[in-house]
Amino acid sequence: METREQRPDGAFNHVEHPLLHRQVRDRKTGREGTLMAVLRDSVGNVSGRQQYARTAYIRDDSGVEFTAPPGDVEPA
């Protein structure tokens, strides 16, 4: 599934995802919920260069949010 980084103002480092605001399942844990956002999060510096990781934020039916790698997110 292809994702594209969207940085209209550089804030929050949002990444477009085709399943945004749809019911999804984390393939590894089996947990389900609504994909709320995919962000490009800073994970530190390596050799003087900032490194990033993409993180999917999913909200389950009870309102609790959890994270997953965007590559592990599939339609529910």
PDB file of N, CA, C and O in Angstrom:
ATOM      1  N   MET A   1       0.838  -1.165   0.000  1.00  0.00           N
ATOM      2  CA  MET A   1       0.000   0.000   0.000  1.00  0.00           C
ATOM      3  C   MET A   1       0.890   1.237   0.000  1.00  0.00           C
ATOM      4  O   MET A   1       1.775   1.362   0.846  1.00  0.00           O
ATOM      5  N   GLU A   2       0.671   2.128  -0.915  1.00  0.00           N
ATOM      6  CA  GLU A   2       1.532   3.297  -1.036  1.00  0.00           C
ATOM      7  C   GLU A   2       1.057   4.427  -0.128  1.00  0.00           C
ATOM      8  O   GLU A   2      -0.138   4.711  -0.047  1.00  0.00           O
ATOM      9  N   THR A   3       1.995   5.062   0.546  1.00  0.00           N
ATOM     10  CA  THR A   3       1.688   6.241   1.341  1.00  0.00           C
ATOM     11  C   THR A   3       2.510   7.396   0.816  1.00  0.00           C
ATOM     12  O   THR A   3       3.590   7.199   0.259  1.00  0.00           O
ATOM     13  N   ARG A   4       1.995   8.609   0.995  1.00  0.00           N
ATOM     14  CA  ARG A   4       2.705   9.782   0.511  1.00  0.00           C
ATOM     15  C   ARG A   4       2.776  10.806   1.631  1.00  0.00           C
ATOM     16  O   ARG A   4       1.776  11.085   2.293  1.00  0.00           O
ATOM     17  N   GLU A   5       3.953  11.362   1.838  1.00  0.00           N
ATOM     18  CA  GLU A   5       4.106  12.362   2.884  1.00  0.00           C
ATOM     19  C   GLU A   5       3.447  13.657   2.457  1.00  0.00           C
ATOM     20  O   GLU A   5       3.585  14.104   1.318  1.00  0.00           O
ATOM     21  N   GLN A   6       2.726  14.250   3.398  1.00  0.00           N
ATOM     22  CA  GLN A   6       2.043  15.506   3.138  1.00  0.00           C
ATOM     23  C   GLN A   6       2.527  16.516   4.162  1.00  0.00           C
ATOM     24  O   GLN A   6       2.299  16.344   5.359  1.00  0.00           O
ATOM     25  N   ARG A   7       3.187  17.556   3.709  1.00  0.00           N
ATOM     26  CA  ARG A   7       3.732  18.540   4.628  1.00  0.00           C
ATOM     27  C   ARG A   7       3.308  19.937   4.196  1.00  0.00           C
ATOM     28  O   ARG A   7       4.143  20.722   3.748  1.00  0.00           O
ATOM     29  N   PRO A   8       2.006  20.265   4.324  1.00  0.00           N
ATOM     30  CA  PRO A   8       1.546  21.562   3.871  1.00  0.00           C
ATOM     31  C   PRO A   8       2.207  22.724   4.601  1.00  0.00           C
ATOM     32  O   PRO A   8       2.514  23.752   3.998  1.00  0.00           O
ATOM     33  N   ASP A   9       2.423  22.557   5.894  1.00  0.00           N
ATOM     34  CA  ASP A   9       3.053  23.622   6.659  1.00  0.00           C
ATOM     35  C   ASP A   9       4.211  23.098   7.490  1.00  0.00           C
ATOM     36  O   ASP A   9       4.784  23.841   8.287  1.00  0.00           O
ATOM     37  N   GLY A  10       4.560  21.843   7.319  1.00  0.00           N
ATOM     38  CA  GLY A  10       5.650  21.244   8.078  1.00  0.00           C
ATOM     39  C   GLY A  10       5.248  20.811   9.474  1.00  0.00           C
ATOM     40  O   GLY A  10       6.049  20.208  10.187  1.00  0.00           O
ATOM     41  N   ALA A  11       4.010  21.111   9.880  1.00  0.00           N
ATOM     42  CA  ALA A  11       3.573  20.780  11.230  1.00  0.00           C
ATOM     43  C   ALA A  11       3.126  19.326  11.319  1.00  0.00           C
ATOM     44  O   ALA A  11       2.481  18.809  10.406  1.00  0.00           O
ATOM     45  N   PHE A  12       3.463  18.686  12.398  1.00  0.00           N
ATOM     46  CA  PHE A  12       3.018  17.348  12.771  1.00  0.00           C
ATOM     47  C   PHE A  12       3.498  16.235  11.844  1.00  0.00           C
ATOM     48  O   PHE A  12       3.354  15.064  12.196  1.00  0.00           O
ATOM     49  N   ASN A  13       4.053  16.542  10.694  1.00  0.00           N
ATOM     50  CA  ASN A  13       4.591  15.526   9.783  1.00  0.00           C
ATOM     51  C   ASN A  13       3.570  14.458   9.406  1.00  0.00           C
ATOM     52  O   ASN A  13       3.878  13.266   9.438  1.00  0.00           O
ATOM     53  N   HIS A  14       2.352  14.879   9.046  1.00  0.00           N
ATOM     54  CA  HIS A  14       1.305  13.953   8.616  1.00  0.00           C
ATOM     55  C   HIS A  14       1.699  13.253   7.327  1.00  0.00           C
ATOM     56  O   HIS A  14       2.358  13.840   6.469  1.00  0.00           O
ATOM     57  N   VAL A  15       1.291  11.995   7.195  1.00  0.00           N
ATOM     58  CA  VAL A  15       1.526  11.196   6.001  1.00  0.00           C
ATOM     59  C   VAL A  15       0.163  10.730   5.499  1.00  0.00           C
ATOM     60  O   VAL A  15      -0.637  10.215   6.281  1.00  0.00           O
ATOM     61  N   GLU A  16      -0.113  10.903   4.211  1.00  0.00           N
ATOM     62  CA  GLU A  16      -1.376  10.417   3.655  1.00  0.00           C
ATOM     63  C   GLU A  16      -1.381   8.898   3.677  1.00  0.00           C
ATOM     64  O   GLU A  16      -0.347   8.253   3.496  1.00  0.00           O
ATOM     65  N   HIS A  17      -2.578   8.331   3.903  1.00  0.00           N
ATOM     66  CA  HIS A  17      -2.723   6.874   3.897  1.00  0.00           C
ATOM     67  C   HIS A  17      -4.097   6.556   3.323  1.00  0.00           C
ATOM     68  O   HIS A  17      -5.072   7.215   3.685  1.00  0.00           O
ATOM     69  N   PRO A  18      -4.204   5.563   2.436  1.00  0.00           N
ATOM     70  CA  PRO A  18      -5.494   5.284   1.794  1.00  0.00           C
ATOM     71  C   PRO A  18      -6.581   4.793   2.747  1.00  0.00           C
ATOM     72  O   PRO A  18      -7.757   4.831   2.384  1.00  0.00           O
ATOM     73  N   LEU A  19      -6.241   4.336   3.945  1.00  0.00           N
ATOM     74  CA  LEU A  19      -7.237   3.834   4.887  1.00  0.00           C
ATOM     75  C   LEU A  19      -7.568   4.829   5.993  1.00  0.00           C
ATOM     76  O   LEU A  19      -8.224   4.467   6.970  1.00  0.00           O
ATOM     77  N   LEU A  20      -7.130   6.064   5.857  1.00  0.00           N
ATOM     78  CA  LEU A  20      -7.356   7.090   6.886  1.00  0.00           C
ATOM     79  C   LEU A  20      -8.850   7.241   7.173  1.00  0.00           C
ATOM     80  O   LEU A  20      -9.656   7.373   6.252  1.00  0.00           O
ATOM     81  N   HIS A  21      -9.211   7.219   8.450  1.00  0.00           N
ATOM     82  CA  HIS A  21     -10.585   7.354   8.957  1.00  0.00           C
ATOM     83  C   HIS A  21     -11.479   6.180   8.574  1.00  0.00           C
ATOM     84  O   HIS A  21     -12.700   6.324   8.515  1.00  0.00           O
ATOM     85  N   ARG A  22     -10.882   5.022   8.315  1.00  0.00           N
ATOM     86  CA  ARG A  22     -11.641   3.806   8.009  1.00  0.00           C
ATOM     87  C   ARG A  22     -11.313   2.742   9.053  1.00  0.00           C
ATOM     88  O   ARG A  22     -10.313   2.846   9.762  1.00  0.00           O
ATOM     89  N   GLN A  23     -12.156   1.726   9.141  1.00  0.00           N
ATOM     90  CA  GLN A  23     -11.933   0.616  10.063  1.00  0.00           C
ATOM     91  C   GLN A  23     -10.764  -0.218   9.567  1.00  0.00           C
ATOM     92  O   GLN A  23     -10.734  -0.643   8.412  1.00  0.00           O
ATOM     93  N   VAL A  24      -9.796  -0.448  10.459  1.00  0.00           N
ATOM     94  CA  VAL A  24      -8.596  -1.199  10.103  1.00  0.00           C
ATOM     95  C   VAL A  24      -8.279  -2.227  11.184  1.00  0.00           C
ATOM     96  O   VAL A  24      -8.857  -2.218  12.271  1.00  0.00           O
ATOM     97  N   ARG A  25      -7.338  -3.117  10.849  1.00  0.00           N
ATOM     98  CA  ARG A  25      -6.867  -4.142  11.781  1.00  0.00           C
ATOM     99  C   ARG A  25      -5.341  -4.123  11.757  1.00  0.00           C
ATOM    100  O   ARG A  25      -4.728  -4.020  10.695  1.00  0.00           O
ATOM    101  N   ASP A  26      -4.739  -4.222  12.936  1.00  0.00           N
ATOM    102  CA  ASP A  26      -3.294  -4.388  13.027  1.00  0.00           C
ATOM    103  C   ASP A  26      -3.030  -5.875  12.807  1.00  0.00           C
ATOM    104  O   ASP A  26      -3.434  -6.709  13.618  1.00  0.00           O
ATOM    105  N   ARG A  27      -2.363  -6.197  11.725  1.00  0.00           N
ATOM    106  CA  ARG A  27      -2.120  -7.583  11.332  1.00  0.00           C
ATOM    107  C   ARG A  27      -1.399  -8.384  12.417  1.00  0.00           C
ATOM    108  O   ARG A  27      -1.697  -9.563  12.608  1.00  0.00           O
ATOM    109  N   LYS A  28      -0.462  -7.767  13.124  1.00  0.00           N
ATOM    110  CA  LYS A  28       0.343  -8.503  14.120  1.00  0.00           C
ATOM    111  C   LYS A  28      -0.417  -8.799  15.407  1.00  0.00           C
ATOM    112  O   LYS A  28      -0.270  -9.879  15.978  1.00  0.00           O
ATOM    113  N   THR A  29      -1.234  -7.845  15.871  1.00  0.00           N
ATOM    114  CA  THR A  29      -1.922  -8.031  17.153  1.00  0.00           C
ATOM    115  C   THR A  29      -3.375  -8.436  16.997  1.00  0.00           C
ATOM    116  O   THR A  29      -3.968  -8.981  17.927  1.00  0.00           O
ATOM    117  N   GLY A  30      -3.962  -8.174  15.821  1.00  0.00           N
ATOM    118  CA  GLY A  30      -5.370  -8.471  15.605  1.00  0.00           C
ATOM    119  C   GLY A  30      -6.310  -7.410  16.139  1.00  0.00           C
ATOM    120  O   GLY A  30      -7.526  -7.537  15.995  1.00  0.00           O
ATOM    121  N   ARG A  31      -5.772  -6.365  16.754  1.00  0.00           N
ATOM    122  CA  ARG A  31      -6.613  -5.288  17.286  1.00  0.00           C
ATOM    123  C   ARG A  31      -7.216  -4.498  16.140  1.00  0.00           C
ATOM    124  O   ARG A  31      -6.585  -4.315  15.099  1.00  0.00           O
ATOM    125  N   GLU A  32      -8.466  -4.021  16.339  1.00  0.00           N
ATOM    126  CA  GLU A  32      -9.169  -3.266  15.313  1.00  0.00           C
ATOM    127  C   GLU A  32      -9.572  -1.896  15.825  1.00  0.00           C
ATOM    128  O   GLU A  32      -9.704  -1.677  17.030  1.00  0.00           O
ATOM    129  N   GLY A  33      -9.765  -0.974  14.881  1.00  0.00           N
ATOM    130  CA  GLY A  33     -10.216   0.365  15.223  1.00  0.00           C
ATOM    131  C   GLY A  33     -10.213   1.251  13.995  1.00  0.00           C
ATOM    132  O   GLY A  33     -10.099   0.769  12.867  1.00  0.00           O
ATOM    133  N   THR A  34     -10.338   2.558  14.220  1.00  0.00           N
ATOM    134  CA  THR A  34     -10.353   3.543  13.151  1.00  0.00           C
ATOM    135  C   THR A  34      -8.974   4.165  13.018  1.00  0.00           C
ATOM    136  O   THR A  34      -8.402   4.629  14.005  1.00  0.00           O
ATOM    137  N   LEU A  35      -8.436   4.180  11.803  1.00  0.00           N
ATOM    138  CA  LEU A  35      -7.132   4.797  11.570  1.00  0.00           C
ATOM    139  C   LEU A  35      -7.296   6.308  11.651  1.00  0.00           C
ATOM    140  O   LEU A  35      -7.925   6.911  10.781  1.00  0.00           O
ATOM    141  N   MET A  36      -6.735   6.922  12.686  1.00  0.00           N
ATOM    142  CA  MET A  36      -6.901   8.355  12.932  1.00  0.00           C
ATOM    143  C   MET A  36      -5.835   9.189  12.237  1.00  0.00           C
ATOM    144  O   MET A  36      -6.126  10.284  11.755  1.00  0.00           O
ATOM    145  N   ALA A  37      -4.602   8.687  12.177  1.00  0.00           N
ATOM    146  CA  ALA A  37      -3.507   9.449  11.573  1.00  0.00           C
ATOM    147  C   ALA A  37      -2.308   8.548  11.345  1.00  0.00           C
ATOM    148  O   ALA A  37      -2.141   7.521  12.002  1.00  0.00           O
ATOM    149  N   VAL A  38      -1.482   8.958  10.400  1.00  0.00           N
ATOM    150  CA  VAL A  38      -0.167   8.356  10.211  1.00  0.00           C
ATOM    151  C   VAL A  38       0.811   9.528  10.254  1.00  0.00           C
ATOM    152  O   VAL A  38       0.702  10.473   9.473  1.00  0.00           O
ATOM    153  N   LEU A  39       1.764   9.451  11.176  1.00  0.00           N
ATOM    154  CA  LEU A  39       2.716  10.536  11.369  1.00  0.00           C
ATOM    155  C   LEU A  39       4.138  10.062  11.133  1.00  0.00           C
ATOM    156  O   LEU A  39       4.462   8.885  11.296  1.00  0.00           O
ATOM    157  N   ARG A  40       4.963  10.994  10.751  1.00  0.00           N
ATOM    158  CA  ARG A  40       6.397  10.757  10.590  1.00  0.00           C
ATOM    159  C   ARG A  40       7.053  11.274  11.868  1.00  0.00           C
ATOM    160  O   ARG A  40       7.251  12.478  12.028  1.00  0.00           O
ATOM    161  N   ASP A  41       7.387  10.359  12.776  1.00  0.00           N
ATOM    162  CA  ASP A  41       7.925  10.710  14.093  1.00  0.00           C
ATOM    163  C   ASP A  41       9.447  10.668  14.104  1.00  0.00           C
ATOM    164  O   ASP A  41      10.057   9.769  13.525  1.00  0.00           O
ATOM    165  N   SER A  42      10.049  11.642  14.764  1.00  0.00           N
ATOM    166  CA  SER A  42      11.494  11.676  14.926  1.00  0.00           C
ATOM    167  C   SER A  42      11.915  10.593  15.912  1.00  0.00           C
ATOM    168  O   SER A  42      11.321  10.453  16.981  1.00  0.00           O
ATOM    169  N   VAL A  43      12.947   9.825  15.546  1.00  0.00           N
ATOM    170  CA  VAL A  43      13.446   8.776  16.438  1.00  0.00           C
ATOM    171  C   VAL A  43      14.888   9.025  16.853  1.00  0.00           C
ATOM    172  O   VAL A  43      15.505   8.169  17.487  1.00  0.00           O
ATOM    173  N   GLY A  44      15.435  10.194  16.502  1.00  0.00           N
ATOM    174  CA  GLY A  44      16.772  10.541  16.938  1.00  0.00           C
ATOM    175  C   GLY A  44      17.713  10.862  15.802  1.00  0.00           C
ATOM    176  O   GLY A  44      17.308  10.969  14.645  1.00  0.00           O
ATOM    177  N   ASN A  45      18.983  11.013  16.154  1.00  0.00           N
ATOM    178  CA  ASN A  45      20.026  11.346  15.190  1.00  0.00           C
ATOM    179  C   ASN A  45      20.987  10.177  15.015  1.00  0.00           C
ATOM    180  O   ASN A  45      21.367   9.507  15.976  1.00  0.00           O
ATOM    181  N   VAL A  46      21.368   9.953  13.758  1.00  0.00           N
ATOM    182  CA  VAL A  46      22.377   8.951  13.442  1.00  0.00           C
ATOM    183  C   VAL A  46      23.374   9.619  12.514  1.00  0.00           C
ATOM    184  O   VAL A  46      23.013  10.104  11.442  1.00  0.00           O
ATOM    185  N   SER A  47      24.629   9.642  12.933  1.00  0.00           N
ATOM    186  CA  SER A  47      25.689  10.283  12.144  1.00  0.00           C
ATOM    187  C   SER A  47      25.347  11.721  11.787  1.00  0.00           C
ATOM    188  O   SER A  47      25.648  12.189  10.689  1.00  0.00           O
ATOM    189  N   GLY A  48      24.710  12.420  12.734  1.00  0.00           N
ATOM    190  CA  GLY A  48      24.390  13.825  12.531  1.00  0.00           C
ATOM    191  C   GLY A  48      23.162  14.088  11.681  1.00  0.00           C
ATOM    192  O   GLY A  48      22.867  15.246  11.383  1.00  0.00           O
ATOM    193  N   ARG A  49      22.437  13.053  11.282  1.00  0.00           N
ATOM    194  CA  ARG A  49      21.229  13.221  10.463  1.00  0.00           C
ATOM    195  C   ARG A  49      20.010  12.774  11.253  1.00  0.00           C
ATOM    196  O   ARG A  49      20.026  11.734  11.911  1.00  0.00           O
ATOM    197  N   GLN A  50      18.955  13.571  11.179  1.00  0.00           N
ATOM    198  CA  GLN A  50      17.697  13.236  11.846  1.00  0.00           C
ATOM    199  C   GLN A  50      17.069  12.005  11.189  1.00  0.00           C
ATOM    200  O   GLN A  50      16.994  11.926   9.963  1.00  0.00           O
ATOM    201  N   GLN A  51      16.617  11.046  12.005  1.00  0.00           N
ATOM    202  CA  GLN A  51      15.988   9.829  11.504  1.00  0.00           C
ATOM    203  C   GLN A  51      14.512   9.825  11.893  1.00  0.00           C
ATOM    204  O   GLN A  51      14.143  10.312  12.962  1.00  0.00           O
ATOM    205  N   TYR A  52      13.676   9.272  11.021  1.00  0.00           N
ATOM    206  CA  TYR A  52      12.234   9.262  11.250  1.00  0.00           C
ATOM    207  C   TYR A  52      11.666   7.866  11.065  1.00  0.00           C
ATOM    208  O   TYR A  52      12.243   7.035  10.362  1.00  0.00           O
ATOM    209  N   ALA A  53      10.526   7.615  11.704  1.00  0.00           N
ATOM    210  CA  ALA A  53       9.772   6.376  11.520  1.00  0.00           C
ATOM    211  C   ALA A  53       8.306   6.759  11.360  1.00  0.00           C
ATOM    212  O   ALA A  53       7.825   7.690  12.006  1.00  0.00           O
ATOM    213  N   ARG A  54       7.611   6.046  10.508  1.00  0.00           N
ATOM    214  CA  ARG A  54       6.181   6.294  10.340  1.00  0.00           C
ATOM    215  C   ARG A  54       5.420   5.472  11.374  1.00  0.00           C
ATOM    216  O   ARG A  54       5.738   4.308  11.615  1.00  0.00           O
ATOM    217  N   THR A  55       4.407   6.095  11.983  1.00  0.00           N
ATOM    218  CA  THR A  55       3.603   5.447  13.007  1.00  0.00           C
ATOM    219  C   THR A  55       2.131   5.666  12.706  1.00  0.00           C
ATOM    220  O   THR A  55       1.708   6.797  12.468  1.00  0.00           O
ATOM    221  N   ALA A  56       1.341   4.591  12.712  1.00  0.00           N
ATOM    222  CA  ALA A  56      -0.107   4.680  12.526  1.00  0.00           C
ATOM    223  C   ALA A  56      -0.764   4.770  13.901  1.00  0.00           C
ATOM    224  O   ALA A  56      -0.422   4.011  14.808  1.00  0.00           O
ATOM    225  N   TYR A  57      -1.703   5.695  14.051  1.00  0.00           N
ATOM    226  CA  TYR A  57      -2.454   5.874  15.291  1.00  0.00           C
ATOM    227  C   TYR A  57      -3.876   5.391  15.051  1.00  0.00           C
ATOM    228  O   TYR A  57      -4.583   5.915  14.190  1.00  0.00           O
ATOM    229  N   ILE A  58      -4.291   4.382  15.825  1.00  0.00           N
ATOM    230  CA  ILE A  58      -5.583   3.727  15.636  1.00  0.00           C
ATOM    231  C   ILE A  58      -6.389   3.859  16.928  1.00  0.00           C
ATOM    232  O   ILE A  58      -5.863   3.636  18.018  1.00  0.00           O
ATOM    233  N   ARG A  59      -7.682   4.225  16.799  1.00  0.00           N
ATOM    234  CA  ARG A  59      -8.562   4.363  17.967  1.00  0.00           C
ATOM    235  C   ARG A  59      -9.576   3.224  17.952  1.00  0.00           C
ATOM    236  O   ARG A  59     -10.309   3.050  16.978  1.00  0.00           O
ATOM    237  N   ASP A  60      -9.616   2.441  19.046  1.00  0.00           N
ATOM    238  CA  ASP A  60     -10.569   1.330  19.108  1.00  0.00           C
ATOM    239  C   ASP A  60     -11.949   1.830  19.528  1.00  0.00           C
ATOM    240  O   ASP A  60     -12.125   3.021  19.782  1.00  0.00           O
ATOM    241  N   ASP A  61     -12.930   0.925  19.602  1.00  0.00           N
ATOM    242  CA  ASP A  61     -14.316   1.303  19.900  1.00  0.00           C
ATOM    243  C   ASP A  61     -14.496   1.931  21.272  1.00  0.00           C
ATOM    244  O   ASP A  61     -15.432   2.702  21.480  1.00  0.00           O
ATOM    245  N   SER A  62     -13.605   1.610  22.221  1.00  0.00           N
ATOM    246  CA  SER A  62     -13.723   2.184  23.565  1.00  0.00           C
ATOM    247  C   SER A  62     -13.079   3.565  23.657  1.00  0.00           C
ATOM    248  O   SER A  62     -13.172   4.224  24.692  1.00  0.00           O
ATOM    249  N   GLY A  63     -12.421   4.010  22.570  1.00  0.00           N
ATOM    250  CA  GLY A  63     -11.795   5.325  22.555  1.00  0.00           C
ATOM    251  C   GLY A  63     -10.316   5.311  22.884  1.00  0.00           C
ATOM    252  O   GLY A  63      -9.671   6.359  22.865  1.00  0.00           O
ATOM    253  N   VAL A  64      -9.768   4.149  23.185  1.00  0.00           N
ATOM    254  CA  VAL A  64      -8.345   4.031  23.502  1.00  0.00           C
ATOM    255  C   VAL A  64      -7.554   3.967  22.195  1.00  0.00           C
ATOM    256  O   VAL A  64      -7.903   3.209  21.290  1.00  0.00           O
ATOM    257  N   GLU A  65      -6.497   4.759  22.102  1.00  0.00           N
ATOM    258  CA  GLU A  65      -5.664   4.744  20.904  1.00  0.00           C
ATOM    259  C   GLU A  65      -4.437   3.875  21.120  1.00  0.00           C
ATOM    260  O   GLU A  65      -3.891   3.802  22.221  1.00  0.00           O
ATOM    261  N   PHE A  66      -4.016   3.218  20.045  1.00  0.00           N
ATOM    262  CA  PHE A  66      -2.790   2.441  20.061  1.00  0.00           C
ATOM    263  C   PHE A  66      -2.052   2.701  18.763  1.00  0.00           C
ATOM    264  O   PHE A  66      -2.620   3.234  17.810  1.00  0.00           O
ATOM    265  N   THR A  67      -0.799   2.328  18.732  1.00  0.00           N
ATOM    266  CA  THR A  67       0.020   2.571  17.545  1.00  0.00           C
ATOM    267  C   THR A  67       0.397   1.255  16.886  1.00  0.00           C
ATOM    268  O   THR A  67       0.392   0.193  17.509  1.00  0.00           O
ATOM    269  N   ALA A  68       0.726   1.364  15.598  1.00  0.00           N
ATOM    270  CA  ALA A  68       1.157   0.203  14.831  1.00  0.00           C
ATOM    271  C   ALA A  68       1.999   0.700  13.669  1.00  0.00           C
ATOM    272  O   ALA A  68       1.864   1.855  13.265  1.00  0.00           O
ATOM    273  N   PRO A  69       2.863  -0.144  13.123  1.00  0.00           N
ATOM    274  CA  PRO A  69       3.567   0.237  11.899  1.00  0.00           C
ATOM    275  C   PRO A  69       2.554   0.330  10.751  1.00  0.00           C
ATOM    276  O   PRO A  69       1.732  -0.574  10.597  1.00  0.00           O
ATOM    277  N   PRO A  70       2.589   1.383   9.952  1.00  0.00           N
ATOM    278  CA  PRO A  70       1.610   1.523   8.861  1.00  0.00           C
ATOM    279  C   PRO A  70       1.591   0.334   7.903  1.00  0.00           C
ATOM    280  O   PRO A  70       0.550   0.048   7.312  1.00  0.00           O
ATOM    281  N   GLY A  71       2.694  -0.352   7.739  1.00  0.00           N
ATOM    282  CA  GLY A  71       2.736  -1.520   6.867  1.00  0.00           C
ATOM    283  C   GLY A  71       1.961  -2.711   7.392  1.00  0.00           C
ATOM    284  O   GLY A  71       1.658  -3.636   6.640  1.00  0.00           O
ATOM    285  N   ASP A  72       1.633  -2.697   8.695  1.00  0.00           N
ATOM    286  CA  ASP A  72       0.888  -3.795   9.306  1.00  0.00           C
ATOM    287  C   ASP A  72      -0.618  -3.505   9.381  1.00  0.00           C
ATOM    288  O   ASP A  72      -1.380  -4.316   9.906  1.00  0.00           O
ATOM    289  N   VAL A  73      -1.045  -2.344   8.853  1.00  0.00           N
ATOM    290  CA  VAL A  73      -2.447  -1.951   8.916  1.00  0.00           C
ATOM    291  C   VAL A  73      -3.143  -2.416   7.649  1.00  0.00           C
ATOM    292  O   VAL A  73      -2.670  -2.175   6.538  1.00  0.00           O
ATOM    293  N   GLU A  74      -4.300  -3.102   7.837  1.00  0.00           N
ATOM    294  CA  GLU A  74      -5.079  -3.592   6.700  1.00  0.00           C
ATOM    295  C   GLU A  74      -6.556  -3.303   6.954  1.00  0.00           C
ATOM    296  O   GLU A  74      -6.942  -3.084   8.102  1.00  0.00           O
ATOM    297  N   PRO A  75      -7.393  -3.296   5.913  1.00  0.00           N
ATOM    298  CA  PRO A  75      -8.822  -3.063   6.123  1.00  0.00           C
ATOM    299  C   PRO A  75      -9.414  -4.128   7.037  1.00  0.00           C
ATOM    300  O   PRO A  75      -9.042  -5.299   6.957  1.00  0.00           O
ATOM    301  N   ALA A  76     -10.329  -3.725   7.898  1.00  0.00           N
ATOM    302  CA  ALA A  76     -10.971  -4.684   8.832  1.00  0.00           C
ATOM    303  C   ALA A  76     -12.104  -5.413   8.139  1.00  0.00           C
ATOM    304  O   ALA A  76     -12.762  -6.254   8.751  1.00  0.00           O
TER     305      ALA A  76
END
